[in-house]
Amino acid sequence: MTLRIVVCVKYVPDAAGERRFAGDGTVDREGVDGLLSELDEYAVEQALRIAEGSDGEVDVTVLTVGPEDAREAVSKGLRMGADRGVHVEDGGVHGSDVMGTSLVLAAAVEKAGFDLVLCGMASTDGAMGVLPAVLAERLGVPQVTLLSEVSVGGGAVSGRRDGDRASERVEAPLPAVVSVTDQSGEARYPSFKGIMAAKKKPVVEWDLDDLGLDADGVGLAGAFTEVVEAVERPARTKGEIVTDEGDGGLKVAAFLAGRKFI
């Protein structure tokens, strides 16, 4: 029997770019380069490690929701070694918050078929970290979140969750939703063989109609949250040079105190 793993990934604006909001209060994804969220790469890596360590058949699907450019997130997962991809693209999804996104993901995961869903601990743009829990609730399955170590066997998924003072072992029966941290294992770089093989791997495209969803329940219209106002970060000003004439320390202290840093 094949173990079906679905990895949810997100195409996000490059953190090194100049990020800003669009006129409708959503993140401007057109004016900056994008890439697969780094934290989601750890989820892809864990899925591949589970597949490599399994005695049985394992099928790894990479799933994303987003505009045309978001297909690159799926492509990166395929180059790393995933077997197939799913790209949900529909203009009605634009502006979805975590509630709308989780609704679309849940419908896509169910349509794809799953035994285990893997997610990163958060996205590098929204950084909320709640989607895995909401997704598990929508799917009606257990959630095992923030794992730094993951294993699958005996019809269950288990792992280690590290806290500030202690670590704990957690386990849940399959099917389940799991999120992994950036301590779970360094994500691999795609090999030349993986890059070439990815060109032949299947990627299906679905829209809201394919998933049986109404546009009124997602996007800006169905969002539980709204950006009312956004102010652009002020430009960096020229720094102040302190000339040390024997009292440099006092001048630096006065500068810091004047800005309430000390």
C-alpha positions as CSV (number, residue, x, y, z in Angstrom):
1,M,0.0,0.0,0.0
2,T,1.4,3.4,-1.0
3,L,2.0,6.1,1.6
4,R,0.7,9.3,0.1
5,I,2.5,12.4,1.4
6,V,1.3,15.9,0.4
7,V,3.7,18.8,1.1
8,C,2.1,22.3,1.2
9,V,4.4,24.9,-0.1
10,K,4.2,28.6,-0.7
11,Y,5.6,31.0,-3.3
12,V,6.7,34.1,-1.3
13,P,8.4,37.4,-2.1
14,D,12.1,37.3,-1.7
15,A,13.0,38.7,1.7
16,A,16.0,40.4,0.2
17,G,13.8,42.5,-2.1
18,E,11.8,45.7,-1.4
19,R,8.4,44.4,-0.2
20,R,5.3,46.5,0.0
21,F,1.5,46.4,-0.1
22,A,-0.6,46.8,-3.2
23,G,-3.5,49.3,-3.4
24,D,-6.0,46.7,-2.3
25,G,-4.1,46.0,0.9
26,T,-2.6,42.7,-0.2
27,V,1.1,42.0,-0.5
28,D,2.5,43.3,-3.8
29,R,3.8,40.1,-5.5
30,E,4.3,41.6,-8.9
31,G,7.0,44.1,-8.0
32,V,9.5,41.7,-6.4
33,D,11.1,38.4,-7.2
34,G,9.6,35.3,-5.6
35,L,10.8,31.9,-4.5
36,L,9.8,28.8,-2.5
37,S,9.5,29.7,1.1
38,E,12.7,28.6,2.8
39,L,10.8,27.2,5.8
40,D,8.7,25.0,3.4
41,E,11.9,23.5,2.0
42,Y,12.4,21.7,5.3
43,A,8.9,20.1,4.9
44,V,9.9,18.9,1.4
45,E,13.1,17.5,2.8
46,Q,11.4,15.6,5.5
47,A,8.9,14.1,3.0
48,L,11.9,12.9,0.9
49,R,13.7,11.4,3.9
50,I,10.6,9.5,4.9
51,A,10.3,8.2,1.3
52,E,14.0,7.2,1.2
53,G,13.8,5.4,4.5
54,S,10.6,3.5,3.8
55,D,10.4,-0.2,2.9
56,G,7.2,0.4,1.0
57,E,6.0,2.7,-1.8
58,V,5.8,6.4,-1.0
59,D,4.4,9.1,-3.3
60,V,5.3,12.7,-2.6
61,T,3.1,15.4,-4.0
62,V,4.0,19.1,-3.7
63,L,1.0,21.4,-3.5
64,T,0.7,25.2,-3.8
65,V,-2.0,27.8,-4.1
66,G,-1.2,31.0,-6.0
67,P,-0.9,32.9,-9.3
68,E,1.0,31.7,-12.3
69,D,4.4,32.4,-10.9
70,A,3.7,30.2,-7.9
71,R,4.3,27.2,-10.1
72,E,8.0,27.8,-9.5
73,A,7.5,26.7,-5.9
74,V,6.1,23.3,-7.2
75,S,9.0,23.1,-9.7
76,K,11.6,23.6,-6.9
77,G,10.0,20.7,-4.9
78,L,10.0,18.5,-8.0
79,R,13.7,19.3,-8.6
80,M,14.5,18.3,-5.0
81,G,12.9,14.9,-5.6
82,A,9.1,15.0,-5.2
83,D,7.1,12.8,-7.5
84,R,4.3,15.1,-8.7
85,G,2.9,18.6,-8.3
86,V,-0.4,20.3,-7.9
87,H,-0.9,24.0,-8.6
88,V,-4.2,25.7,-7.6
89,E,-4.6,28.9,-9.6
90,D,-7.7,31.0,-9.6
91,G,-8.2,34.7,-9.6
92,G,-10.8,34.3,-6.9
93,V,-8.2,33.2,-4.5
94,H,-6.4,36.5,-4.6
95,G,-6.3,38.2,-1.2
96,S,-7.2,35.1,0.8
97,D,-6.1,35.1,4.5
98,V,-5.2,32.0,6.4
99,M,-8.8,30.9,6.7
100,G,-9.4,31.1,2.9
101,T,-6.1,29.6,2.1
102,S,-6.7,26.7,4.4
103,L,-10.1,26.1,2.8
104,V,-8.6,25.8,-0.6
105,L,-5.7,23.7,0.6
106,A,-8.0,21.3,2.4
107,A,-10.1,20.8,-0.7
108,A,-7.0,20.2,-2.8
109,V,-5.4,17.8,-0.3
110,E,-8.6,15.8,-0.2
111,K,-8.9,15.7,-4.0
112,A,-5.2,14.6,-4.3
113,G,-5.6,12.0,-1.7
114,F,-3.4,11.8,1.4
115,D,-2.1,9.9,4.4
116,L,0.2,12.6,5.7
117,V,0.4,16.3,5.1
118,L,3.6,18.1,5.8
119,C,4.0,21.9,6.2
120,G,6.7,24.3,7.2
121,M,6.4,25.9,10.6
122,A,5.4,29.3,9.0
123,S,5.6,31.2,5.8
124,T,8.4,33.7,5.5
125,D,6.0,36.5,4.3
126,G,2.9,36.1,6.6
127,A,4.8,34.3,9.4
128,M,1.6,33.4,11.3
129,G,2.4,29.8,11.8
130,V,-1.3,28.7,12.3
131,L,-2.1,27.3,8.9
132,P,-1.1,23.7,9.8
133,A,-3.5,23.7,12.7
134,V,-6.4,25.2,10.8
135,L,-5.8,22.8,7.9
136,A,-5.9,19.8,10.3
137,E,-9.2,21.0,11.7
138,R,-10.7,21.4,8.2
139,L,-9.5,17.9,7.2
140,G,-10.7,16.4,10.5
141,V,-7.4,14.8,11.3
142,P,-4.8,15.1,14.2
143,Q,-2.1,17.8,14.1
144,V,1.5,17.2,15.2
145,T,3.2,20.5,14.9
146,L,6.6,22.1,15.3
147,L,8.6,18.9,15.0
148,S,12.4,18.9,14.8
149,E,12.4,15.2,14.1
150,V,9.9,13.1,12.1
151,S,9.3,9.4,11.5
152,V,6.5,7.3,10.1
153,G,5.8,3.7,11.0
154,G,3.0,1.4,12.2
155,G,0.3,3.5,10.8
156,A,1.4,6.6,12.9
157,V,3.6,9.6,12.6
158,S,5.8,10.6,15.6
159,G,8.6,13.0,16.4
160,R,10.3,15.3,18.8
161,R,9.1,18.8,19.7
162,D,11.7,21.0,21.3
163,G,10.6,23.7,23.8
164,D,12.5,26.3,25.8
165,R,13.0,24.0,28.8
166,A,12.4,20.5,27.5
167,S,11.7,18.2,24.6
168,E,8.7,15.9,24.2
169,R,7.9,13.0,22.1
170,V,4.5,13.3,20.3
171,E,2.6,10.8,18.1
172,A,-0.6,10.7,16.1
173,P,-2.3,8.0,14.0
174,L,-2.4,8.5,10.2
175,P,-3.9,10.4,8.4
176,A,-2.4,13.5,10.1
177,V,-1.0,17.0,9.5
178,V,2.6,17.7,10.6
179,S,4.6,20.9,10.6
180,V,8.4,20.9,10.9
181,T,10.8,23.5,12.1
182,D,14.1,24.7,10.6
183,Q,15.9,22.4,13.0
184,S,14.5,19.3,11.3
185,G,17.3,18.9,8.8
186,E,19.0,21.0,6.2
187,A,17.1,20.9,2.9
188,R,19.0,19.4,0.0
189,Y,20.1,21.2,-3.2
190,P,18.6,19.9,-6.4
191,S,21.0,17.7,-8.3
192,F,21.5,17.9,-12.0
193,K,19.8,14.5,-12.3
194,G,16.9,15.9,-10.2
195,I,16.6,19.0,-12.3
196,M,16.4,17.0,-15.6
197,A,14.0,14.5,-14.1
198,A,11.7,17.3,-12.9
199,K,10.9,18.3,-16.4
200,K,9.0,15.0,-17.0
201,K,7.1,14.9,-13.7
202,P,3.4,15.6,-13.8
203,V,1.9,18.8,-12.5
204,V,-1.9,19.2,-12.5
205,E,-3.6,22.6,-12.4
206,W,-6.9,23.1,-10.6
207,D,-9.2,26.1,-10.1
208,L,-12.0,26.7,-7.6
209,D,-14.5,24.9,-9.8
210,D,-12.3,21.8,-9.9
211,L,-12.3,21.9,-6.1
212,G,-16.0,22.6,-5.7
213,L,-15.5,25.9,-3.9
214,D,-17.4,29.2,-4.2
215,A,-15.3,32.3,-4.8
216,D,-17.3,34.1,-2.1
217,G,-15.7,32.0,0.6
218,V,-12.2,32.9,-0.3
219,G,-10.2,35.8,-1.5
220,L,-10.7,39.3,-0.2
221,A,-14.5,38.8,-0.1
222,G,-14.2,35.8,2.3
223,A,-11.2,37.1,4.3
224,F,-11.6,37.3,8.1
225,T,-8.9,40.0,8.3
226,E,-8.3,43.2,6.4
227,V,-5.4,45.6,6.0
228,V,-7.0,49.0,6.6
229,E,-3.9,51.1,6.2
230,A,-0.2,50.6,5.5
231,V,2.5,53.2,5.7
232,E,5.7,52.8,3.8
233,R,8.9,52.5,5.8
234,P,10.8,55.8,5.9
235,A,14.0,56.0,3.9
236,R,17.2,55.4,5.9
237,T,18.8,58.7,7.0
238,K,22.5,59.5,7.0
239,G,24.2,58.3,10.2
240,E,25.7,60.6,12.7
241,I,29.5,60.5,13.1
242,V,30.9,61.0,16.6
243,T,34.4,62.4,16.7
244,D,36.3,61.1,19.8
245,E,38.1,63.9,21.5
246,G,38.4,62.2,24.8
247,D,34.6,62.3,25.4
248,G,33.5,59.9,22.7
249,G,31.9,57.5,25.2
250,L,29.8,60.3,26.7
251,K,28.6,61.4,23.2
252,V,27.6,57.9,22.3
253,A,25.8,57.5,25.6
254,A,24.0,60.8,25.1
255,F,23.0,59.8,21.6
256,L,21.5,56.5,22.8
257,A,19.8,58.1,25.8
258,G,18.2,60.8,23.6
259,R,16.5,58.0,21.6
260,K,15.5,56.1,24.7
261,F,17.8,53.1,23.8
262,I,19.3,53.2,27.3
